Amino acid sequence: MRLRHKPWANDFITEHSQYAISNPEQYKGRWHEVFGNHNPIHIEVGTGKGQFLAGMSQQHPDINYIGIELFDSIIVAAIQKAVDLQLSNLKLLNVNAKDLTDYFDQNEVQRVYLNFSDPWPKARHTKRRLTYKEFLSLYEKILIKGGEIHFKTDNQGLFEYSLISFSEYGLRLKFICLDLHQSDFEGNIMTEYEEKFSGKGQRIYRVEAKYMNEDR
Ligand SMILES: C[S@@+](CC[C@H](N)C(=O)[O-])C[C@H]1O[C@@H](n2cnc3c(N)ncnc32)[C@H](O)[C@@H]1O
């Protein structure tokens, strides 16, 4: 994602507190109060400009969505979509995913989406990949038992790495798809990156990974 400094981004975030939640620590364990219902909560980590969550929020009004994005200059586009479409089941957090447990309690999240996460191809940057074992441990701490990660990417190297990382962590892999757009998967909402890369003819990989920590 190309980063352009937007000096007005911080003010924009503050002005749209209905969608962009500042001080999200105060809602840890209480997100149902923010949404005003007890619907399941799905989060997208690295939400970018928000096209995926804007589409999902419209397609699934009974799910509450929260987008996590590191950069204020990027998340403003996601906030603008929520404002324009008046999406009451979408909130956005301008925070780093490494601090997820500061914002969410155990069992508070039903699903994690990772879409076109930065590949960090150099071996010395492995720990930054959002499918690295330390991130898988963070997701496990906030997800319900048997919670799932739904992951898609155009990057074959990151996909292969992630399948191994999920598997070594003990997650069960479901619906591994090596060409999403040629598959019979229904209800796919394209992300900004997905549109860009599939438009160039690149295939899209997808997998669902389930934590095997349910009581037997
Ligand atoms: C390649 S972009 C993909 C954006 C979007 N998901 C899509 O598919 O169009 C990855 C995004 O993840 C964000 N990101 C990367 N690491 C993050 C982290 N630790 N916490 C929050 N956001 C992160 C980046 O800032 C960037 O906007």
The ligand as an SDF file (V2000), in Angstrom:
LIG
                    3D

 27 29  0  0  0  0  0  0  0  0999 V2000
   -1.2900   -5.1620    1.5450 C   0  0  0  0  0  0  0  0  0  0  0  0
   -2.4150   -4.2250    2.4550 S   0  0  0  0  0  0  0  0  0  0  0  0
   -3.9710   -5.0760    2.1860 C   0  0  0  0  0  0  0  0  0  0  0  0
   -5.1690   -4.2200    2.5190 C   0  0  0  0  0  0  0  0  0  0  0  0
   -6.5360   -4.8820    2.3670 C   0  0  0  0  0  0  0  0  0  0  0  0
   -6.6980   -5.9710    3.3220 N   0  0  0  0  0  0  0  0  0  0  0  0
   -6.7570   -5.3650    0.9700 C   0  0  0  0  0  0  0  0  0  0  0  0
   -6.7570   -6.5910    0.7560 O   0  0  0  0  0  0  0  0  0  0  0  0
   -6.9630   -4.5460    0.0840 O   0  0  0  0  0  0  0  0  0  0  0  0
   -2.0320   -4.7160    4.1270 C   0  0  0  0  0  0  0  0  0  0  0  0
   -2.5470   -3.7440    5.1650 C   0  0  0  0  0  0  0  0  0  0  0  0
   -2.2940   -4.2820    6.4560 O   0  0  0  0  0  0  0  0  0  0  0  0
   -1.8940   -3.2330    7.3130 C   0  0  0  0  0  0  0  0  0  0  0  0
   -1.1190   -3.8250    8.4220 N   0  0  0  0  0  0  0  0  0  0  0  0
    0.0500   -4.4950    8.3130 C   0  0  0  0  0  0  0  0  0  0  0  0
    0.5110   -4.8710    9.5150 N   0  0  0  0  0  0  0  0  0  0  0  0
   -0.4070   -4.4200   10.4130 C   0  0  0  0  0  0  0  0  0  0  0  0
   -0.4970   -4.4920   11.8200 C   0  0  0  0  0  0  0  0  0  0  0  0
    0.4630   -5.0850   12.5570 N   0  0  0  0  0  0  0  0  0  0  0  0
   -1.5640   -3.9390   12.4260 N   0  0  0  0  0  0  0  0  0  0  0  0
   -2.5260   -3.3260   11.6980 C   0  0  0  0  0  0  0  0  0  0  0  0
   -2.4880   -3.2230   10.3560 N   0  0  0  0  0  0  0  0  0  0  0  0
   -1.4520   -3.7690    9.7150 C   0  0  0  0  0  0  0  0  0  0  0  0
   -1.0850   -2.3190    6.4180 C   0  0  0  0  0  0  0  0  0  0  0  0
   -0.9700   -1.0200    6.9240 O   0  0  0  0  0  0  0  0  0  0  0  0
   -1.8710   -2.3690    5.1150 C   0  0  0  0  0  0  0  0  0  0  0  0
   -2.8560   -1.3670    5.0440 O   0  0  0  0  0  0  0  0  0  0  0  0
  1  2  1  0
  2  3  1  0
  2 10  1  0
  3  4  1  0
  4  5  1  0
  5  6  1  0
  5  7  1  0
  7  8  2  0
  7  9  1  0
 10 11  1  0
 11 12  1  0
 11 26  1  0
 12 13  1  0
 13 14  1  0
 13 24  1  0
 14 15  1  0
 14 23  1  0
 15 16  2  0
 16 17  1  0
 17 18  1  0
 17 23  2  0
 18 19  1  0
 18 20  2  0
 20 21  1  0
 21 22  2  0
 22 23  1  0
 24 25  1  0
 24 26  1  0
 26 27  1  0
M  CHG  2   2   1   9  -1
M  END
$$$$
